[in-house]
Amino acid sequence: MAAEKLFEKKVEKYLHSIGVYQAGTPSDKMDADQKGWFTKIWGGGYQKSGIPDLILCVNGIFLAVELKASVGHASDLQKMNTARINQSNGIGIILYPEGFEDFKNIMKGVIQCNVHIQGLNHMRNAHSSTKCVMLIKY
């Protein structure tokens, strides 16, 4: 669990560096121009199971990211929810540390894109690997 938490902090630090800020971040703590927003989902008795760890809106595009440590495995429910997000024209990702560079490329594409999700569909194949997974069906 510690490895996943460290990876989560690395992803959050990267998001802040590109102007995607966590809910509640004060304006004086924003070093880059704001391009997006995210919140961390905490599992528990009041939360549906299988919801991705990070919910983001970047450049008007919905993204959801399930974070996993290198040795972690997504549950069937996490895979199903990721696939349904992608089927709904959002971007759902199961992300491992080894896929972090692919994730950065996806984020660059989302920020630079001047069209909505249909214009980003090519990224599903161009930047999807076994460590940065964008499931279409499950």
C-alpha positions in Angstrom: 0.0 0.0 0.0 2.9 2.4 0.7 4.1 2.1 -2.9 0.7 3.1 -4.2 0.5 6.1 -1.9 4.0 7.3 -3.0 2.9 6.9 -6.6 -0.3 8.8 -5.9 1.7 11.7 -4.5 4.0 11.7 -7.6 0.9 11.9 -9.9 -0.6 14.7 -7.8 2.7 16.7 -7.8 2.8 16.3 -11.6 -0.8 17.4 -12.0 -0.1 20.5 -9.9 3.0 21.3 -12.1 0.8 21.4 -15.2 -1.9 23.5 -13.7 -4.4 20.7 -12.7 -5.2 21.5 -9.1 -6.8 19.5 -6.3 -10.2 20.6 -5.1 -9.8 23.3 -2.5 -6.3 24.4 -3.5 -6.1 28.2 -2.7 -5.3 30.5 -5.6 -2.0 31.6 -3.9 -0.8 28.0 -4.0 -1.3 27.7 -7.8 2.1 28.1 -9.5 0.9 27.4 -13.0 -2.2 28.8 -14.9 -5.1 26.6 -14.0 -6.0 24.1 -16.7 -8.0 21.6 -14.7 -9.3 20.4 -11.4 -9.2 17.0 -9.6 -10.4 15.3 -6.5 -9.2 12.2 -4.7 -11.9 9.6 -4.0 -11.6 7.8 -0.7 -13.0 4.3 -0.4 -15.2 3.4 2.5 -18.6 2.5 3.7 -20.2 5.6 2.1 -18.6 5.3 -1.3 -19.4 3.0 -4.1 -16.8 0.3 -4.7 -14.6 0.4 -7.9 -14.7 4.2 -8.4 -11.3 5.4 -9.7 -8.9 7.1 -7.3 -8.7 10.5 -9.1 -11.6 12.3 -10.8 -10.4 15.1 -13.1 -11.8 17.7 -15.4 -9.0 19.1 -17.7 -9.7 21.5 -20.6 -13.4 20.5 -20.4 -12.6 16.8 -20.6 -13.6 14.2 -18.0 -10.8 11.8 -16.9 -10.8 9.2 -14.2 -7.6 7.5 -13.0 -7.3 4.3 -11.0 -3.7 4.2 -9.5 -1.9 1.0 -8.9 1.5 0.1 -7.5 3.7 -1.9 -9.9 2.6 -5.2 -8.3 -1.0 -4.1 -7.9 -4.0 -5.5 -9.9 -7.2 -3.8 -10.8 -10.3 -5.5 -9.6 -13.0 -6.6 -12.1 -15.2 -3.8 -10.8 -12.4 -1.2 -11.4 -11.9 -2.5 -14.9 -15.6 -2.4 -15.7 -15.9 1.2 -14.4 -12.9 2.2 -16.5 -14.3 0.6 -19.6 -17.7 2.3 -19.0 -16.1 5.7 -18.6 -14.3 5.2 -22.0 -17.6 4.0 -23.6 -19.2 7.2 -22.3 -16.6 9.3 -24.1 -14.6 10.2 -21.0 -11.1 9.0 -20.5 -10.7 6.2 -17.9 -7.2 5.0 -17.1 -5.7 2.3 -14.9 -2.3 3.7 -14.3 0.9 1.9 -13.0 4.2 3.7 -12.3 5.7 2.1 -15.5 3.0 3.9 -17.5 3.6 7.3 -16.0 5.3 8.8 -19.2 2.3 7.6 -21.3 0.0 9.3 -18.8 2.0 12.6 -19.2 1.6 12.4 -23.0 -2.2 11.9 -22.5 -2.4 14.9 -20.3 -0.4 17.0 -22.8 -2.8 16.0 -25.5 -5.8 16.8 -23.4 -4.5 20.2 -22.5 -3.4 21.1 -26.1 -6.6 19.7 -27.7 -9.0 22.2 -29.2 -11.8 19.6 -29.7 -13.6 17.4 -27.3 -13.1 13.7 -26.8 -13.7 12.5 -30.3 -10.6 14.3 -31.3 -8.7 12.5 -28.6 -9.9 9.0 -29.5 -6.7 8.3 -31.4 -4.8 8.6 -28.1 -6.4 5.5 -26.8 -4.2 3.4 -29.2 -1.2 5.7 -29.5 -0.6 5.9 -25.7 -2.2 2.9 -24.2 0.1 0.2 -22.8 -0.3 -2.6 -20.3 0.8 -0.1 -17.6 -1.4 2.9 -18.7 -4.6 1.1 -19.7 -7.6 2.6 -21.3 -10.1 -0.2 -21.5 -12.9 0.1 -24.1 -14.8 -3.0 -23.1 -14.6 -5.4 -20.2 
